Amino acid sequence: MLRIYDVVLAMAGDAGLIAERIERKDRDLARQMRRAMQSVALNVAEGMGSLQGHKRQRYSTALGSAREVLACVQVAQAMRLIENVNPSTLDRMNHVIATLSRLVYRRAS
């Protein structure tokens, strides 16, 4: 099992709390954020059990969705739907994105 999976689950908890705050002012953005977060976790889990070619595809999809989750937070802040987000939450999101980027873009050995 990938060590990042536990971090992804923690990110899901963070994203759920943020989505609750966003939902008070924009239900559609909150729903999109939740779907993207679910995609991150489910594609990482699926990738862990896949063969090499499919593994990279799953991690690539998870990466795109992780970037989407972060973008939802940034858009919500820019539109003043939510106030500040805990820096450790943003660090966790960036950590997941960086790890998935390494898994997707590393050179084939």
Helices and strands as residue ranges (DSSP letters): H 4-23, H 27-48, H 52-78, H 87-105
